């Protein structure tokens, strides 16, 4: 079989129904890609789900990684992916028609693109509460981009791991996804995707946003509850404490009272919940300092 142009890595953990929906979408759009499903320590391995798609997807691989962790799963998928472009989608994301074609076109049009991010559109699995603003939905990996291809203006616009692709050459130069970051079990530790984007940029590559390469990304019922966003932002602070700096420390110290003021002025809970980011950062930094004497 000839070398595929695009390899799609789907990391999954304990979600066989969502994985089947994701694979159904790849079949439905006729994606001419290699698909690598990485099962991250599911108690009931999903090999049987994947085997049901053999013959329906032209090139399909299944890997089981016994040690949990999203970054480990991503690294395992990259290690076997044969494509010149390595795309990542979440198991609860459904690629839309033209998704793979738009990714190919973006890399072809921008020879220095090391990373291309696609849009993540909300698909609600429960009724959306009125307080769940567009800003908050970004914390559930839902993008807020213009409808035209562009380069991100800041790290706030970097692609989400639920729908991002890399030139294999750029990934090879950047090294593996950090196993100190990314989801492990029920924790909401994050940042492995942003860390990789930062390293790709440091390697001299460009990052492009291609909103036409879209996926529907499920907003699960727990993400329509206030408690999720308190936890999500707390863990964002913990993630940032993994690579502390004076700039980040000062910024988060100043940000907490400013965000409280913005919440009082706007009543957008996005600002209220973001105070938890400062709390998670400083509690983690204090614990680390105590642990290391």
N, C-alpha and C positions, 0 to 999 in steps of 0.2 A: 504494500500500500504506500502511496506517495506521502511525503511529509505534509501534515496539515498546516494551513496558514494560521488558523486560530485554534487554540486549546482553551476550553472552558472548564475551570475548576469550580466544582460545587462542594463546599464543605458543609457537612450535615451532622447534627447531633440530636437524637431522640425525636426526630420529626419525620417519620416515614410518609405520612399523608402529604405534608407540604413538599417533600422531595418529589413525590410522584407528580404533583401539580407542576412543579418546576420542569421536570423532564417532559411532561405532556406539552408544555409551552414550547420547548425546544423542538419537539416533534412537529407541532402545529405550524411553526413558522418556517419549517424546512431548513433549519440552520445546518449548513455544511461545515461542521466543526468537529474536532475531537472533544469528547466530554469525559472528564475525570471526576468521578465522585469520590470524595474522601470522607469516610465515616469516622468521625472523631469520638471514639470510645463509647458508642451507643451500647446500652446494656443488651438490647436486642438488635444485633447487626442488621443493616438494611440491604444486604447482598441480594436477597430475594426480590426486593423492590427494583433494584437496578437490573437484575437479570431479566425482568419482564420487559425491558426496553431493548434488549439485544435484537438486532435486525430492524428496529424502528429508528435507531440512531446509528449513523454509519460507522462511527468509531467510539467505543464506550469502554471505559476502564473503571474498576472498583478497587479502592484501597481501604484497609481498616487500620487505624492508628490507635493502639491500645492506651497510650498516654493522652489524657484529654488536653485540650487547648487549641484555640482557633489558629494561633500562629503556627503551631506544630502541624496542624492540618494543612494550612496554606503551603508551608514549606514542603510537605510530602507531595502535594499536588504539583508544585513547580518542578520538583525533582524528576517527575516522570513525564511532564507535559512536553510534547514534541513540537508544538507550534511556534512560529516566529512571533506570534502575539499570544500572551497568556491573559485570559479574561477571568475575572472572579465575579460570581453572583451568589447571593445567599440562597439557602434551600427554600426560603419562603418568598422568593422573588420569581416573577414570571416574565421572561423576555417578550417584548412586543414585536409585531412584524417589522422587519427591516433592522432589527437590533444588531445582528452580526455584520450586516452589510454596511451600516453606518459606522461601526467601529473600524472596519477595514478601510473605508474611505477616509476617515479622519487620520489614520496613520499614514496613508498614502499621500494625503494632501500636506501633511506636516512632517517632513523627514526627520526633524529633531524632536518629535513628540516621543517621550519615553513613557508617558502615561496619558491615557484618555479615559475620562470619566463620563458615564452616561447618567441620564436622569432617573431618579427613583420617585415614582408616582404612588400616592397613597391608595391602598386598598383596605378599607376598614372591615375588621372581623367583628366589630361591635359598634354600637351607636356612638358617634363622635360627640363628646360633651362640648358645650359652648365655650368653655374656658380653654380648650385645646387649640391654641393659636397656630398659625403657620410657623412662627418662630419656634414654638415648642416641638412641632412635628419634625424639625430638623434634628432634634435629639433622638428621634426614631428613624433616622437615616432617610428622611424625605427631603428632596432637594428643593431649593427656591432659586432657580436660575431663569435667565432670559430664554427666549425660544431660539436664540441664534448661537452658533458655535463661538466660543471665546476662550481666552485664557483667564484663569482665576485672578482676581485683583488682590486677594489676600488668602491666608490659610483658612479663613472662614468659608471660602468657596471651594476648597479642595474636594475631590471626589470622595464618596463613601465606599467602603469595602463591599457593600451590597451590589455594586455595579461599577467596577473599575477594571481597566485593562492596561497591560504593560507590554512594551516591546521586550522580548526575551533577553535581548542584549543589555537593555537597561537594568533589568532585574539581576542579571548575572553580575553586573558591575556594582550594584547596590548591596549585595549580600542577602542573607535570609531575613525573613520577618522576625522581629524581636520576640522571643518567647517570654520576656519579662512583661510584655503587653498583650492585649487581646483577651477575649472571653476565655474563661476556664470554669467549666461547670456552671453554677448559678451566679457567679460574680459578674459584675458589669464592668470589669476592667476593660479598657478600650485603648485606642490610639495606635494600634499596630499598622493600620492603613495610612494614617497621617505620617507616621514615622517613616514608612516606606516612600511615600510621596516626597517627603523632605530629602531623603537620601538620593532619590532619583534626580531631583532638582540640583542637589549639590554635585552630582556627577556631570552636570552640564546639559542635561536634557530639558525639554519643555513639557509642560502639562497643559492639556486642552480639555475643554468641556464640550461634549457633544450631546445636547438635549434630545436629539432625534434617536439616539441609541437608548431607548427607554425600557425600564422594567416596571411592572406593578409590584410594589413591596408591601407586604401585609403589615398593617398596624394591629397587633394582637390586642385582645381585651385588656390585658394588664397594662398596656401602654395608653389606655384611655382612663387610667386611674392616677390620682395625684401621687400616690406612694412611689410609683415607678420613677417619676421625674426627680423626686428627692434622692432616690437611690442612684439614678443615672448620673446626676450632677455630682453627688458625693464621690462616686467612682471615677468620674472625670478628674476630680481633684487628686484622688489617689494615683491615677495614671500619670498626671503631670508631675507628681512628687517623685516618680521613678527617675526623672531626669531634671532635678531642681536647678534653678539658677537665680541669681539676684534679681534679674529683670522680672521673672515670673513671680517671685516672692513679693516684690514691691507691687506689681500689677494686681495680684489677687488680694493683697491687703487693702489697697485703695478701692478695688472693685466692689467689695461687699457693701459698704455704706452707700455707694453710688447706685448700685442695683436695687437696694431697698428703697431709695428715693424714687427711682424710675418706676418701681412697682406701685408705690403710693400714688404717683402721678398718672399712671396709665392703667393700672389694675391688670396688666398683662402678667400672668403668673410666670412667664419665661424669666423675668428679672428676679422674682422672688426665689424660684427654684435654683437659680444660678448662684445664690449665696451659699448653697450647699457645696459648690465647687471649691470655694475658699476654705470652708470648714474641712472638707476631705483632705485638701492639700496640707493645711497646717497641722492637723491631727497626725497625719502620716509622717510629716517631717519631724514633728516632736517625738513620735514613737521611734523613728529611725535614729535620731540623735541620742535618745536614752539607751537604745539597744547597743549603740556603738560607743557608749561612754563619753 
